[in-house]
Amino acid sequence: MDINIAAKGAAAFAPIIARPVDRLPALRAQVAHHIPGRLRLRSPLLKDNPRAAEEATRRLAEIEGLTSVTANPDAGSLLVRYDPTVTAPDKLLELLANQGHICAPDQARIDPDESWADRLANVVTRWLIDTVAEHLALAVIGALT
């Protein structure tokens, strides 16, 4: 056995190995359809992204009261079935947002002194920011896969 005594105590450099992020960012989901016991969400993050759809399905399946979660990456949607006796229909979206599974929809605040042009500019600005954020998230996910 050959031991290099001169190297004892010397600094050793090892490469940093980055692990992919275990959890995806919250979905910017919109409600496509909702009747008690059945909720369909759509998100551009899921569109043509089986990995994101699988992760979203896994995360949502952990919630008490949900009986099944099915993803459709081709349509960019999630079908959530739940027990309305365990989770009230009006509280389901609030629960999903509070637990970080979906982003809460922005509540529009209308300032009576704000002109229609200012309101339009604010809406367009928020839309642009959301769109850029979604594209960046997709780019990061694509780079990790």
N, C-alpha and C positions, 0 to 999 in steps of 0.2 A: 504494500500500500504506500503510495507516494503522497506525502503531505508537504505542501509549500509553506514552510515556516515564515518566510519573508512576507507572505500575504496575510498573516494572522493579524487581525485588528484593522486591516485596511478597509476603507469604505467600498462597498459593493453597490453597483447601480443596477437596478432592475427596471424593466419597462413598466409603465403604468398601463394597466389593462382596464379599460372603461367597460362597465356593464351597461347594457341597454336599460332604459328606464322600465321598471316593472309595471308601472301604471300609466295609462294614457291620460291625456288631459280630459277634463270634463267635456262632454259632447255639447255642441251648440245645437241641441235638438229642438225641433218644432213639433207640436202635436198635429198629426195628420188626421187622426180620428180617435174619438174617445167615447165609449159607452161604459157603464159600470161593469167592471170585470175584464175589460179589454181596452188596451191603449196602444196606438201605433205612433211611434216617434220616427222622425226623419232627420238625418244629419249628413251634411256633406262629408264629414270625417269618415263615415262608414262606407260611402260610395266607392265601389270597386276596391275595397280594402278588407279582405277576409280577416287579417290579423286584428285590426281595430274592432271589427264586428264580433270576433271571438272574445276579445278582452271585455268589450262592453257587455256581452251576454254573460260572461263569468261574473263580472262585478255586480250586475243587476240580480243574478240568481241568488246572491247572498242575502237579499233583503227579505225580511219576514213579511209574509202576506202575499208575495208574488208566487204564483203557482208554476209559471213557465215563462221563459224569455226565448224568442226565436229571432235570429238575425237574418237579414237578406242583404248581403253586400251589393248585389246587382242593383237593388232599388235604394240602397243607403238607408234602410229602415230597420226598426226593431219592433216586434210585436210582443207586448207585455200582457200577460194574463195574470190577474190577481183576484184575491178573494175580497169582495167589497164589504164583507162582514168583519174582516180583520183590518183592512185599510180603506177608509172612506174615500170615495172617488174624488171628492174635492180636496183631499189632503195628499193624494198620491204625488202630484207634481211638486208640491211643496216639500214632501219627504225626499223625493229624488234630488231636488236642488239642494236641500240642506245637507244631504250626505255626500254631495259633490259628484253625483252621477251625471247630472245634466246642469247646465248653467241656467240660472233663473232668468226668465224673460225680463228685459228692461221695462220698467214702468215709465211710460211717457209722462213727463211733467210739462204741462203747458203753462207758460208764463203769459198772462194777459197783455203785458207790455211788449212781448216779443212779436216781431212782424212775421208774416208768412215766409218771407225770404230767409229770415234767420232760422226759423223752424226747419225749413227745407234743407238749409246748409247743415244744421245739426244732425238731421236724419242721414244725409248723405255722408257726412264725416263718420258717424257711428257705423254705417254700413261698410265704408271703406276700411275702417280699423278692424271690424269683425272679419271681413273678407281676407285682409292681409294676415291676420292672426290664424285663420283657418288654413291658408295656404302654407304658412310657415310650419304649422303643426304637421300638416301632411308631408312637407319636405323633410322634417326631422324624422317622422315615422318611416318614410321611404329610405332615408339614409341608414336607419337602424336595421332595416330588414335586408 
